[in-house]
Amino acid sequence: MTTLSIVIPAFNEENAIQAVMQRVLDARPALAAAGVPQVELIVVDDGSADRTAALVEATPGARLIRHAHNGGYGAALKTGFAAASGEWIGFLDADGTYPPEHFPQLYRAALAQQADIVIASRMAGAASEMPAVRRLGNILFAQLVSLVSGQRISDSASGMRLFKKSILAQIYPLPDGLNLTPVMSTRALHEHLRMVEVPIPYAERVGRSKLNVARDGARFAQSIVWTALTYNPVRLLGLISLAALSVTGLVGAAMLVQRTQGVTELSAWGVFGLFSALVLAVAGVSLFALGAMFNYLVAIFYERPIRQGLFGRPLFNPPLDRQFWWIGLLGLGAGLALGLASLFLSLDGWPLARLWFWQLLAALSTLVGLQLVISWFIMRALEELSQRKARVASDLEGHPTLDAPVK
């Protein structure tokens, strides 16, 4: 028999909480028809100074949990999750914006698509009274989560969801603030949990919103990026690296064209462009190498295979970081050869105006090559550490290896 616990976090919501609780309780027959005969309603009062707690206590069928002090939206939800007895947990806000009547629809979607989490999406085409600024913000957050996770999502910050209680260990830890929902979405996608979205109508809240668009928006974005970095650093850092190297390539191509046309002097913008290209080239390679190294550390921490590729699958076989050694040596060799050639040509009387570009290119190639070789050595050591536990277990079980002596 399927059981469902619905958690409502509430902070000074005396104007809306009764109506929202009643709508949840009235949805029980529809939930029973969908296959959920037992529904538990938990309201976590997060240190309210108004009559919220008293109104919950006076409502039959609702269970009240009180925080002595305001701990935050996420803290209230986590208290409710810990107290929930259902094998499925749903939650929604106490301000009347989300329709509890759609919980049966969310549960049916979970069964039909074998989902671990179902998000009630406010951005999937249903009627919405969301203010334009918040709608724009939610679009940007959803695009950011999609970018860092490699999977499309339309509403990363929805405050109405249904999920299996058994997945909590995978998506924890979660923050105590309003940023719990985008972090939950980001973690779920990186944990390869099955997440689906169901469109819902969205109403304007009862009373004054507690969301600060600028402050909470910045916190949402920071939380999404930071969470993604703890799972697949090379994806995010690699995308930044790709953008930096693309700019470097464009500037380098433009200057190479100028050189072939006999232009040896640079304008003020040309000097700035050259400076930017050199910095972005070194920064781009360093960021990609750093992301790849972090991926090995993440693999060691989670004891799972190393993630490869910027777009969810490897683009190279073998993976690009395994090829750093020969790419780095090639860069080192080309840089040293070009530097020596420039020196000999300078001694032969060539003016600096003809050589400065090639000398800078030689220095850049040498530095980048050295960075790649060093990174390759570090990653091979990290790879060895990531495999240590499995190899120890194999040796203890007496599995033969290629190095075992033949008797």
Backbone hydrogen bonds in HBPLUS format (Angstrom, degrees):
<---DONOR---> <-ACCEPTOR-->    atom                        ^
c    i                          cat <-CA-CA->   ^        H-A-AA   ^      H-
h    n   atom  resd res      DA  || num        DHA   H-A  angle D-A-AA Bond
n    s   type  num  typ     dist DA aas  dist angle  dist       angle   num
A0088-TRP N   A0003-THR O   3.16 MM  85  6.32 148.9  2.26 147.7 156.9     1
A0004-LEU N   A0038-GLN O   2.98 MM  34  6.32 154.3  2.05 152.9 161.2     2
A0040-GLU N   A0004-LEU O   2.75 MM  36  6.14 160.3  1.79 156.7 163.0     3
A0005-SER N   A0088-TRP O   2.92 MM  83  6.36 159.9  1.96 151.7 156.0     4
A0090-GLY N   A0005-SER O   2.75 MM  85  6.13 162.7  1.78 153.2 157.6     5
A0006-ILE N   A0040-GLU O   2.70 MM  34  6.08 164.8  1.72 172.6 177.5     6
A0042-ILE N   A0006-ILE O   2.86 MM  36  6.06 173.9  1.87 161.8 163.1     7
A0007-VAL N   A0090-GLY O   2.72 MM  83  6.16 161.5  1.76 153.3 154.2     8
A0092-LEU N   A0007-VAL O   3.29 MM  85  6.82 146.3  2.41 159.5 166.7     9
A0008-ILE N   A0042-ILE O   2.83 MM  34  6.27 151.9  1.91 158.4 166.9    10
A0044-VAL N   A0008-ILE O   2.93 MM  36  6.22 156.5  1.99 146.2 153.7    11
A0010-ALA N   A0044-VAL O   2.92 MM  34  5.99 160.5  1.96 160.0 153.9    12
A0046-ASP N   A0010-ALA O   2.79 MM  36  5.91 171.7  1.80 165.0 167.9    13
A0016-ALA N   A0013-GLU O   3.12 MM   3  5.66 150.2  2.21 115.3 123.0    14
A0017-ILE N   A0013-GLU O   2.93 MM   4  5.64 160.5  1.96 173.8 176.4    15
A0020-VAL N   A0016-ALA O   3.15 MM   4  6.34 162.2  2.19 158.8 164.3    16
A0021-MET N   A0017-ILE O   2.94 MM   4  6.10 166.4  1.96 153.9 157.4    17
A0022-GLN N   A0018-GLN O   2.97 MM   4  6.16 162.4  2.00 150.7 155.9    18
A0023-ARG N   A0019-ALA O   3.01 MM   4  6.19 152.9  2.08 143.9 151.0    19
A0024-VAL N   A0020-VAL O   3.03 MM   4  6.33 149.8  2.12 147.1 155.2    20
A0025-LEU N   A0021-MET O   2.93 MM   4  6.24 165.0  1.95 155.6 159.3    21
A0026-ASP N   A0022-GLN O   2.79 MM   4  5.96 151.3  1.87 146.3 155.0    22
A0027-ALA N   A0023-ARG O   3.16 MM   4  6.25 123.0  2.50 130.9 143.4    23
A0027-ALA N   A0024-VAL O   3.06 MM   3  5.18 141.9  2.21  99.4 110.8    24
A0028-ARG N   A0025-LEU O   3.22 MM   3  5.58 166.4  2.24 111.0 114.6    25
A0031-LEU N   A0027-ALA O   2.96 MM   4  6.20 150.6  2.04 151.8 161.3    26
A0032-ALA N   A0028-ARG O   2.83 MM   4  6.05 154.8  1.90 153.1 159.9    27
A0033-ALA N   A0029-PRO O   2.98 MM   4  6.26 151.7  2.06 144.4 151.8    28
A0034-ALA N   A0030-ALA O   3.06 MM   4  6.28 132.9  2.29 133.4 145.8    29
A0034-ALA N   A0031-LEU O   3.06 MM   3  4.93 126.6  2.35  91.1 105.7    30
A0036-VAL N   A0031-LEU O   2.78 MM   5  5.18 158.4  1.83 140.0 139.1    31
A0035-GLY N   A0032-ALA O   3.09 MM   3  5.10 150.2  2.19  98.0 107.2    32
A0063-ARG N   A0041-LEU O   2.91 MM  22  6.09 157.3  1.96 150.2 157.8    33
A0043-VAL N   A0063-ARG O   2.83 MM  20  6.09 170.8  1.84 170.1 171.8    34
A0065-ILE N   A0043-VAL O   2.95 MM  22  6.24 154.9  2.01 160.6 161.3    35
A0045-ASP N   A0065-ILE O   2.77 MM  20  6.15 146.9  1.87 161.2 170.1    36
A0067-HIS N   A0045-ASP O   2.78 MM  22  6.05 158.2  1.82 178.1 174.1    37
A0055-LEU N   A0051-ARG O   3.01 MM   4  6.20 158.5  2.06 160.3 165.9    38
A0056-VAL N   A0052-THR O   3.08 MM   4  6.38 151.9  2.16 150.9 158.8    39
A0057-GLU N   A0053-ALA O   2.97 MM   4  6.21 164.6  1.99 153.1 157.2    40
A0058-ALA N   A0054-ALA O   3.10 MM   4  6.26 139.6  2.27 138.9 149.2    41
A0059-THR N   A0056-VAL O   3.02 MM   3  5.27 164.2  2.04 112.4 116.9    42
A0062-ALA N   A0059-THR O   3.30 MM   3  5.88 155.6  2.36 138.5 137.5    43
A0076-ALA N   A0072-GLY O   2.99 MM   4  6.27 156.8  2.04 155.4 161.4    44
A0077-LEU N   A0073-TYR O   3.09 MM   4  6.37 158.9  2.13 148.6 154.4    45
A0074-GLY N   A0176-ASP O   2.68 MM 102  3.90 118.5  2.05 112.0 116.6    46
A0078-LYS N   A0074-GLY O   2.94 MM   4  6.17 164.4  1.97 153.2 157.1    47
A0075-ALA N   A0176-ASP O   3.01 MM 101  4.30 143.1  2.15 118.7 109.3    48
A0079-THR N   A0075-ALA O   3.04 MM   4  6.25 148.5  2.14 143.1 151.3    49
A0080-GLY N   A0076-ALA O   3.08 MM   4  6.38 157.2  2.14 146.4 152.3    50
A0081-PHE N   A0077-LEU O   2.79 MM   4  6.15 153.1  1.86 152.7 161.3    51
A0082-ALA N   A0078-LYS O   3.00 MM   4  6.14 160.9  2.04 144.9 149.1    52
A0083-ALA N   A0079-THR O   3.15 MM   4  6.37 143.7  2.29 141.0 150.6    53
A0084-ALA N   A0080-GLY O   2.99 MM   4  6.02 123.7  2.31 142.0 156.1    54
A0084-ALA N   A0081-PHE O   3.23 MM   3  5.14 142.7  2.38  95.9 106.5    55
A0165-LYS N   A0087-GLU O   2.95 MM  78  5.43 172.9  1.95 137.0 139.3    56
A0089-ILE N   A0163-PHE O   2.78 MM  74  5.44 168.3  1.79 165.9 170.0    57
A0163-PHE N   A0089-ILE O   2.82 MM  74  5.44 157.5  1.87 151.8 159.4    58
A0091-PHE N   A0161-ARG O   3.02 MM  70  5.63 148.4  2.13 146.1 151.3    59
A0161-ARG N   A0091-PHE O   3.11 MM  70  5.63 146.2  2.23 143.6 153.4    60
A0206-VAL N   A0095-ASP O   2.96 MM 111  5.43 161.6  2.00 151.2 157.2    61
A0203-ALA N   A0097-THR O   3.06 MM 106  4.52 171.9  2.07 132.7 134.6    62
A0102-HIS N   A0099-PRO O   3.06 MM   3  5.90 171.3  2.07 125.4 127.8    63
A0103-PHE N   A0100-PRO O   3.10 MM   3  5.62 171.2  2.11 119.9 121.4    64
A0105-GLN N   A0102-HIS O   3.05 MM   3  5.14 116.4  2.48  99.3 114.8    65
A0106-LEU N   A0102-HIS O   2.96 MM   4  6.32 152.2  2.04 152.9 161.5    66
A0107-TYR N   A0103-PHE O   2.92 MM   4  6.19 157.0  1.97 154.1 159.9    67
A0108-ARG N   A0104-PRO O   2.95 MM   4  6.21 160.6  1.99 149.4 154.5    68
A0109-ALA N   A0105-GLN O   3.03 MM   4  6.23 154.6  2.09 143.5 150.3    69
A0110-ALA N   A0106-LEU O   2.96 MM   4  6.24 149.0  2.06 143.2 152.0    70
A0111-LEU N   A0107-TYR O   3.04 MM   4  6.38 157.1  2.09 152.8 157.5    71
A0112-ALA N   A0108-ARG O   2.87 MM   4  6.03 168.9  1.88 153.4 157.1    72
A0113-GLN N   A0109-ALA O   2.95 MM   4  5.90 157.7  2.00 146.8 151.8    73
A0115-ALA N   A0110-ALA O   2.89 MM   5  4.63 152.4  1.97 130.8 138.9    74
A0114-GLN N   A0111-LEU O   3.40 MM   3  5.04 161.5  2.44  95.6 100.9    75
A0116-ASP N   A0194-ARG O   2.71 MM  78  5.09 158.8  1.75 137.2 144.8    76
A0164-LYS N   A0116-ASP O   3.10 MM  48  5.74 148.6  2.20 156.4 162.2    77
A0117-ILE N   A0194-ARG O   3.09 MM  77  6.46 156.4  2.15 157.0 158.8    78
A0196-VAL N   A0117-ILE O   3.05 MM  79  6.53 158.2  2.10 157.3 161.0    79
A0118-VAL N   A0162-LEU O   2.73 MM  44  5.15 157.5  1.77 158.9 165.1    80
A0162-LEU N   A0118-VAL O   2.97 MM  44  5.15 147.3  2.07 146.0 154.0    81
A0119-ILE N   A0196-VAL O   2.86 MM  77  6.28 165.6  1.88 157.5 160.8    82
A0198-VAL N   A0119-ILE O   2.88 MM  79  6.22 158.5  1.92 165.5 168.5    83
A0120-ALA N   A0160-MET O   3.05 MM  40  5.51 166.3  2.07 158.7 156.3    84
A0121-SER N   A0198-VAL O   2.82 MM  77  5.64 141.1  1.97 130.7 141.4    85
A0200-ILE N   A0121-SER O   2.99 MM  79  5.86 151.6  2.07 156.1 150.5    86
A0202-TYR N   A0127-ALA O   2.89 MM  75  6.42 147.8  2.00 142.8 153.4    87
A0129-GLU N   A0202-TYR O   2.80 MM  73  5.88 140.3  1.95 135.5 148.6    88
A0135-ARG N   A0131-PRO O   2.91 MM   4  6.16 152.6  1.99 153.4 162.5    89
A0136-LEU N   A0132-ALA O   2.93 MM   4  6.16 161.4  1.96 150.7 154.7    90
A0137-GLY N   A0133-VAL O   2.99 MM   4  6.25 160.0  2.03 146.5 152.4    91
A0138-ASN N   A0134-ARG O   2.87 MM   4  6.09 159.3  1.92 149.0 153.8    92
A0139-ILE N   A0135-ARG O   2.99 MM   4  6.24 150.5  2.07 147.5 155.6    93
A0140-LEU N   A0136-LEU O   3.01 MM   4  6.32 159.5  2.05 151.5 156.6    94
A0141-PHE N   A0137-GLY O   2.88 MM   4  6.18 158.6  1.93 152.2 158.3    95
A0142-ALA N   A0138-ASN O   2.96 MM   4  6.04 161.1  1.99 143.5 148.7    96
A0143-GLN N   A0139-ILE O   2.95 MM   4  6.18 155.2  2.01 147.0 154.0    97
A0144-LEU N   A0140-LEU O   2.91 MM   4  6.13 150.8  1.99 145.7 154.0    98
A0145-VAL N   A0141-PHE O   2.91 MM   4  6.21 164.4  1.94 155.3 158.5    99
A0146-SER N   A0142-ALA O   2.93 MM   4  6.09 160.3  1.97 146.5 152.5   100
A0147-LEU N   A0143-GLN O   2.88 MM   4  6.03 148.8  1.97 141.4 150.0   101
A0148-VAL N   A0144-LEU O   2.98 MM   4  6.25 166.4  2.00 157.5 159.4   102
A0149-SER N   A0145-VAL O   3.00 MM   4  5.95 137.9  2.18 144.5 154.9   103
A0150-GLY N   A0146-SER O   2.86 MM   4  5.44 138.1  2.04 136.7 145.1   104
A0167-ILE N   A0164-LYS O   3.21 MM   3  5.86 169.1  2.22 118.3 121.4   105
A0168-LEU N   A0165-LYS O   3.22 MM   3  5.81 171.0  2.23 120.8 123.1   106
A0170-GLN N   A0167-ILE O   2.90 MM   3  5.31 135.1  2.10 110.0 122.8   107
A0171-ILE N   A0167-ILE O   3.18 MM   4  6.54 148.8  2.28 153.8 163.1   108
A0172-TYR N   A0168-LEU O   2.90 MM   4  5.86 132.8  2.13 152.9 162.2   109
A0180-LEU N   A0177-GLY O   3.29 MM   3  6.04 149.9  2.38 120.9 121.4   110
A0183-VAL N   A0179-ASN O   3.28 MM   4  6.34 160.5  2.32 150.6 156.3   111
A0184-MET N   A0180-LEU O   2.85 MM   4  5.99 155.0  1.91 151.0 158.6   112
A0185-SER N   A0181-THR O   3.01 MM   4  6.28 158.7  2.06 151.9 157.1   113
A0186-THR N   A0182-PRO O   2.96 MM   4  6.15 160.9  2.00 145.1 150.2   114
A0187-ARG N   A0183-VAL O   2.85 MM   4  6.03 169.1  1.86 157.1 159.8   115
A0188-ALA N   A0184-MET O   2.92 MM   4  5.98 163.8  1.95 148.3 153.5   116
A0189-LEU N   A0185-SER O   3.09 MM   4  6.26 160.9  2.13 149.5 153.7   117
A0190-HIS N   A0186-THR O   3.12 MM   4  6.32 161.2  2.15 147.8 153.1   118
A0191-GLU N   A0187-ARG O   2.80 MM   4  5.95 136.0  1.99 148.7 161.6   119
A0193-LEU N   A0188-ALA O   3.02 MM   5  5.36 167.6  2.04 165.0 161.8   120
A0192-HIS N   A0189-LEU O   3.14 MM   3  5.13 157.2  2.19 102.7 107.7   121
A0216-ASP N   A0212-ASN O   2.78 MM   4  5.43 148.5  1.88 148.3 158.9   122
A0217-GLY N   A0213-VAL O   2.94 MM   4  5.38 136.4  2.14 121.5 134.0   123
A0218-ALA N   A0214-ALA O   3.06 MM   4  6.16 160.2  2.10 144.3 148.7   124
A0219-ARG N   A0215-ARG O   3.08 MM   4  6.35 152.3  2.16 143.2 151.4   125
A0220-PHE N   A0216-ASP O   2.83 MM   4  6.02 151.9  1.90 146.0 153.3   126
A0221-ALA N   A0217-GLY O   3.06 MM   4  6.33 168.4  2.07 153.2 154.9   127
A0222-GLN N   A0218-ALA O   2.98 MM   4  6.14 164.9  2.00 148.0 152.5   128
A0223-SER N   A0219-ARG O   2.90 MM   4  5.97 159.8  1.94 146.4 152.3   129
A0224-ILE N   A0220-PHE O   2.96 MM   4  6.20 159.7  2.00 155.0 160.1   130
A0225-VAL N   A0221-ALA O   3.07 MM   4  6.28 171.4  2.07 155.0 156.8   131
A0226-TRP N   A0222-GLN O   2.90 MM   4  5.99 168.3  1.91 153.4 157.3   132
A0227-THR N   A0223-SER O   2.92 MM   4  5.92 160.4  1.96 145.7 151.4   133
A0228-ALA N   A0224-ILE O   3.01 MM   4  6.18 160.7  2.05 147.8 153.3   134
A0229-LEU N   A0225-VAL O   2.96 MM   4  6.21 149.9  2.06 148.0 156.5   135
A0230-THR N   A0227-THR O   3.11 MM   3  5.31 136.7  2.31  99.8 111.5   136
A0231-TYR N   A0228-ALA O   3.05 MM   3  5.32 158.5  2.10 108.1 115.0   137
A0232-ASN N   A0228-ALA O   2.94 MM   4  6.06 167.6  1.96 174.9 172.8   138
A0235-ARG N   A0232-ASN O   3.14 MM   3  5.80 144.7  2.27 116.2 124.9   139
A0237-LEU N   A0233-PRO O   2.98 MM   4  6.05 164.0  2.00 170.4 169.3   140
A0238-GLY N   A0234-VAL O   2.71 MM   4  5.06 135.8  1.90 120.0 133.4   141
A0239-LEU N   A0235-ARG O   3.03 MM   4  6.13 146.7  2.14 137.2 144.7   142
A0240-ILE N   A0236-LEU O   3.15 MM   4  6.50 158.2  2.20 148.9 154.4   143
A0241-SER N   A0237-LEU O   2.85 MM   4  6.03 155.2  1.91 143.2 151.1   144
A0242-LEU N   A0238-GLY O   2.78 MM   4  5.98 153.7  1.85 144.8 151.9   145
A0243-ALA N   A0239-LEU O   3.05 MM   4  6.30 154.7  2.12 144.1 149.9   146
A0244-ALA N   A0240-ILE O   2.97 MM   4  6.27 160.5  2.01 151.3 156.6   147
A0245-LEU N   A0241-SER O   2.87 MM   4  6.10 167.2  1.89 159.0 161.9   148
A0246-SER N   A0242-LEU O   2.95 MM   4  6.03 142.6  2.09 139.1 149.3   149
A0247-VAL N   A0243-ALA O   3.16 MM   4  6.46 156.6  2.21 148.5 153.0   150
A0248-THR N   A0244-ALA O   3.05 MM   4  6.33 159.2  2.09 146.3 152.6   151
A0249-GLY N   A0245-LEU O   2.85 MM   4  6.04 155.4  1.91 144.1 150.4   152
A0250-LEU N   A0246-SER O   3.05 MM   4  6.32 155.9  2.11 147.1 152.8   153
A0251-VAL N   A0247-VAL O   2.98 MM   4  6.25 167.7  1.99 157.4 160.1   154
A0252-GLY N   A0248-THR O   2.84 MM   4  5.96 165.9  1.86 153.7 158.4   155
A0253-ALA N   A0249-GLY O   2.89 MM   4  5.99 159.0  1.94 146.1 151.7   156
A0254-ALA N   A0250-LEU O   3.03 MM   4  6.24 158.1  2.08 146.0 151.8   157
A0255-MET N   A0251-VAL O   3.01 MM   4  6.28 158.1  2.06 152.0 157.6   158
A0256-LEU N   A0252-GLY O   2.89 MM   4  6.06 149.6  1.98 146.6 155.7   159
A0257-VAL N   A0253-ALA O   2.99 MM   4  6.23 151.9  2.08 146.0 152.9   160
A0258-GLN N   A0254-ALA O   3.07 MM   4  6.37 154.3  2.13 141.2 148.3   161
A0259-ARG N   A0255-MET O   2.90 MM   4  6.18 153.2  1.97 145.6 152.6   162
A0260-THR N   A0256-LEU O   3.03 MM   4  6.30 157.5  2.08 146.8 152.1   163
A0261-GLN N   A0257-VAL O   3.11 MM   4  6.35 128.9  2.38 138.7 152.1   164
A0261-GLN N   A0258-GLN O   3.08 MM   3  5.07 135.0  2.29  94.9 107.9   165
A0263-VAL N   A0258-GLN O   2.96 MM   5  5.25 155.8  2.02 155.0 147.5   166
A0262-GLY N   A0259-ARG O   3.00 MM   3  5.11 162.8  2.03 107.9 111.9   167
A0271-VAL N   A0267-SER O   2.90 MM   4  6.24 154.4  1.97 153.9 159.4   168
A0272-PHE N   A0268-ALA O   3.09 MM   4  6.35 160.6  2.13 144.7 149.9   169
A0273-GLY N   A0269-TRP O   2.80 MM   4  5.98 153.3  1.87 143.8 151.9   170
A0274-LEU N   A0270-GLY O   2.89 MM   4  6.12 153.8  1.96 146.4 153.0   171
A0275-PHE N   A0271-VAL O   2.94 MM   4  6.18 162.6  1.97 150.6 155.3   172
A0276-SER N   A0272-PHE O   2.87 MM   4  6.07 163.2  1.90 149.9 154.7   173
A0277-ALA N   A0273-GLY O   2.89 MM   4  6.06 155.9  1.95 144.9 151.6   174
A0278-LEU N   A0274-LEU O   3.03 MM   4  6.25 161.8  2.06 152.1 156.0   175
A0279-VAL N   A0275-PHE O   3.06 MM   4  6.28 170.5  2.07 155.4 157.9   176
A0280-LEU N   A0276-SER O   2.84 MM   4  5.93 166.0  1.86 152.3 157.0   177
A0281-ALA N   A0277-ALA O   2.90 MM   4  5.93 147.7  2.00 142.2 150.8   178
A0282-VAL N   A0278-LEU O   3.19 MM   4  6.44 171.9  2.20 153.7 154.1   179
A0283-ALA N   A0279-VAL O   2.86 MM   4  5.97 164.5  1.88 152.3 157.7   180
A0284-GLY N   A0280-LEU O   2.72 MM   4  5.61 154.5  1.79 138.7 146.3   181
A0285-VAL N   A0281-ALA O   3.13 MM   4  6.33 168.7  2.14 150.9 152.8   182
A0286-SER N   A0282-VAL O   2.96 MM   4  6.05 162.0  1.99 148.6 154.5   183
A0287-LEU N   A0283-ALA O   2.84 MM   4  5.96 157.9  1.89 150.8 156.3   184
A0288-PHE N   A0284-GLY O   3.09 MM   4  6.28 161.8  2.13 147.5 152.2   185
A0289-ALA N   A0285-VAL O   2.96 MM   4  6.14 166.2  1.98 152.2 156.4   186
A0290-LEU N   A0286-SER O   2.82 MM   4  5.95 153.9  1.89 144.8 152.9   187
A0291-GLY N   A0287-LEU O   2.85 MM   4  6.05 160.6  1.89 149.1 153.9   188
A0292-ALA N   A0288-PHE O   2.94 MM   4  6.20 158.6  1.99 150.5 156.1   189
A0293-MET N   A0289-ALA O   2.94 MM   4  6.18 158.3  1.99 148.1 154.0   190
A0294-PHE N   A0290-LEU O   2.89 MM   4  6.12 159.4  1.93 151.0 157.0   191
A0295-ASN N   A0291-GLY O   3.00 MM   4  6.24 143.9  2.13 142.1 151.6   192
A0296-TYR N   A0293-MET O   3.09 MM   3  5.32 127.6  2.37 100.7 113.6   193
A0297-LEU N   A0293-MET O   3.22 MM   4  6.66 152.5  2.29 145.2 152.8   194
A0298-VAL N   A0294-PHE O   2.81 MM   4  6.13 156.1  1.87 154.7 161.6   195
A0299-ALA N   A0295-ASN O   2.94 MM   4  6.13 152.6  2.02 140.3 147.7   196
A0300-ILE N   A0296-TYR O   2.97 MM   4  6.27 149.2  2.07 144.1 152.1   197
A0301-PHE N   A0297-LEU O   2.95 MM   4  6.24 157.2  2.01 147.8 153.9   198
A0302-TYR N   A0298-VAL O   2.89 MM   4  6.09 171.3  1.89 158.7 160.2   199
A0303-GLU N   A0299-ALA O   2.79 MM   4  5.42 120.6  2.15 132.7 146.4   200
A0304-ARG N   A0299-ALA O   3.23 MM   5  5.20 148.6  2.34 131.6 140.7   201
A0322-ARG N   A0319-PRO O   2.99 MM   3  5.59 140.4  2.16 114.8 125.5   202
A0323-GLN N   A0320-LEU O   2.89 MM   3  5.20 150.4  1.98 109.2 119.0   203
A0324-PHE N   A0321-ASP O   3.36 MM   3  5.24 165.6  2.39  99.5 102.7   204
A0327-ILE N   A0323-GLN O   3.18 MM   4  6.35 164.2  2.20 157.4 162.1   205
A0328-GLY N   A0324-PHE O   2.69 MM   4  5.61 158.2  1.74 146.5 153.4   206
A0329-LEU N   A0325-TRP O   2.93 MM   4  6.10 158.2  1.98 140.9 147.3   207
A0330-LEU N   A0326-TRP O   2.88 MM   4  5.91 152.1  1.96 137.7 145.7   208
A0331-GLY N   A0327-ILE O   2.88 MM   4  6.16 153.7  1.95 145.2 152.5   209
A0332-LEU N   A0328-GLY O   2.80 MM   4  6.07 159.6  1.85 151.7 157.7   210
A0333-GLY N   A0329-LEU O   2.81 MM   4  5.97 164.6  1.84 148.2 152.8   211
A0334-ALA N   A0330-LEU O   2.87 MM   4  6.00 162.9  1.90 147.7 152.9   212
A0335-GLY N   A0331-GLY O   2.87 MM   4  5.94 159.0  1.91 146.2 152.5   213
A0336-LEU N   A0332-LEU O   2.92 MM   4  6.09 167.5  1.94 153.2 156.6   214
A0337-ALA N   A0333-GLY O   2.91 MM   4  5.99 161.0  1.95 147.6 153.5   215
A0338-LEU N   A0334-ALA O   2.88 MM   4  5.97 160.6  1.92 146.1 151.8   216
A0339-GLY N   A0335-GLY O   2.85 MM   4  5.98 152.8  1.92 144.9 153.1   217
A0340-LEU N   A0336-LEU O   2.90 MM   4  6.09 161.7  1.93 149.3 153.7   218
A0341-ALA N   A0337-ALA O   2.89 MM   4  6.06 158.1  1.94 145.6 152.4   219
A0342-SER N   A0338-LEU O   2.95 MM   4  6.12 154.7  2.02 142.9 149.5   220
A0343-LEU N   A0339-GLY O   2.98 MM   4  6.25 149.4  2.07 142.7 151.4   221
A0344-PHE N   A0340-LEU O   2.93 MM   4  6.24 166.1  1.95 157.4 159.4   222
A0345-LEU N   A0341-ALA O   2.94 MM   4  6.12 159.7  1.98 148.9 155.0   223
A0346-SER N   A0342-SER O   2.87 MM   4  5.99 147.6  1.97 140.4 149.6   224
A0347-LEU N   A0343-LEU O   2.91 MM   4  6.22 158.0  1.96 152.5 158.2   225
A0348-ASP N   A0344-PHE O   2.91 MM   4  6.10 129.5  2.17 134.1 148.5   226
A0350-TRP N   A0345-LEU O   2.95 MM   5  5.59 163.4  1.98 153.2 148.5   227
A0349-GLY N   A0346-SER O   2.99 MM   3  5.22 159.0  2.03 105.8 111.4   228
A0354-ARG N   A0351-PRO O   3.03 MM   3  5.68 150.7  2.12 114.8 122.3   229
A0355-LEU N   A0352-LEU O   2.95 MM   3  4.95 134.0  2.17  98.2 111.8   230
A0356-TRP N   A0352-LEU O   2.90 MM   4  5.64 153.1  1.97 166.8 162.0   231
A0358-TRP N   A0355-LEU O   3.06 MM   3  5.46 115.9  2.49 109.0 123.6   232
A0359-GLN N   A0355-LEU O   2.95 MM   4  6.17 152.1  2.03 158.2 167.3   233
A0360-LEU N   A0356-TRP O   2.97 MM   4  6.19 157.4  2.02 150.9 156.1   234
A0361-LEU N   A0357-PHE O   2.99 MM   4  6.22 154.8  2.05 142.2 149.8   235
A0362-ALA N   A0358-TRP O   2.86 MM   4  6.03 146.7  1.97 137.4 146.5   236
A0363-ALA N   A0359-GLN O   2.98 MM   4  6.25 158.5  2.02 146.6 151.7   237
A0364-LEU N   A0360-LEU O   2.94 MM   4  6.15 162.0  1.97 151.3 156.2   238
A0365-SER N   A0361-LEU O   2.93 MM   4  6.08 164.4  1.95 147.7 152.1   239
A0366-THR N   A0362-ALA O   2.98 MM   4  6.13 157.7  2.03 147.8 153.9   240
A0367-LEU N   A0363-ALA O   3.00 MM   4  6.18 166.8  2.02 152.1 155.3   241
A0368-VAL N   A0364-LEU O   2.96 MM   4  6.07 168.9  1.97 155.6 159.0   242
A0369-GLY N   A0365-SER O   2.94 MM   4  5.94 158.6  1.99 142.3 149.1   243
A0370-LEU N   A0366-THR O   2.96 MM   4  6.13 158.6  2.01 147.9 153.6   244
A0371-GLN N   A0367-LEU O   2.97 MM   4  6.20 156.4  2.03 146.2 152.8   245
A0372-LEU N   A0368-VAL O   3.00 MM   4  6.28 156.3  2.06 151.6 157.2   246
A0373-VAL N   A0369-GLY O   3.06 MM   4  6.31 160.5  2.10 151.3 156.1   247
A0374-ILE N   A0370-LEU O   3.03 MM   4  6.20 169.8  2.04 154.0 156.7   248
A0375-SER N   A0371-GLN O   2.98 MM   4  6.09 160.9  2.02 145.3 151.2   249
A0376-TRP N   A0372-LEU O   2.91 MM   4  6.09 151.1  1.99 145.3 153.0   250
A0377-PHE N   A0373-VAL O   3.15 MM   4  6.47 157.7  2.20 151.2 155.6   251
A0378-ILE N   A0374-ILE O   3.08 MM   4  6.41 162.1  2.11 152.7 157.5   252
A0379-MET N   A0375-SER O   2.91 MM   4  6.11 163.1  1.94 153.5 157.9   253
A0380-ARG N   A0376-TRP O   2.98 MM   4  6.15 148.8  2.07 146.3 154.5   254
A0381-ALA N   A0377-PHE O   3.16 MM   4  6.43 153.5  2.23 145.2 151.8   255
A0382-LEU N   A0378-ILE O   2.97 MM   4  6.31 155.7  2.03 147.7 154.9   256
A0383-GLU N   A0379-MET O   2.79 MM   4  5.91 151.5  1.87 143.6 151.6   257
A0384-GLU N   A0380-ARG O   3.02 MM   4  6.21 152.9  2.10 141.2 147.8   258
A0385-LEU N   A0381-ALA O   3.08 MM   4  6.42 153.1  2.15 144.7 151.6   259
A0386-SER N   A0382-LEU O   2.86 MM   4  6.13 152.4  1.94 147.5 155.6   260
A0387-GLN N   A0383-GLU O   3.12 MM   4  6.35 136.1  2.33 142.9 153.0   261
A0388-ARG N   A0385-LEU O   3.18 MM   3  5.04 153.1  2.25  98.9 107.1   262
A0391-ARG N   A0387-GLN O   3.01 MM   4  6.18 158.5  2.05 156.8 163.6   263
A0392-VAL N   A0388-ARG O   2.84 MM   4  6.04 155.4  1.90 156.0 162.7   264
A0393-ALA N   A0389-LYS O   3.04 MM   4  6.26 163.6  2.07 148.5 152.6   265
A0394-SER N   A0390-ALA O   2.98 MM   4  6.19 151.8  2.06 141.2 149.2   266
A0395-ASP N   A0391-ARG O   2.93 MM   4  6.16 158.2  1.98 147.1 152.3   267
A0396-LEU N   A0392-VAL O   2.90 MM   4  6.13 160.3  1.94 153.9 159.4   268
A0397-GLU N   A0393-ALA O   3.08 MM   4  6.25 139.5  2.25 140.0 149.9   269
A0399-HIS N   A0394-SER O   3.12 MM   5  5.64 166.1  2.14 161.7 157.3   270
A0398-GLY N   A0395-ASP O   2.95 MM   3  5.09 155.9  2.01 104.3 111.9   271
A0404-ALA N   A0401-THR O   3.11 MM   3  5.35 163.8  2.14 108.8 113.9   272
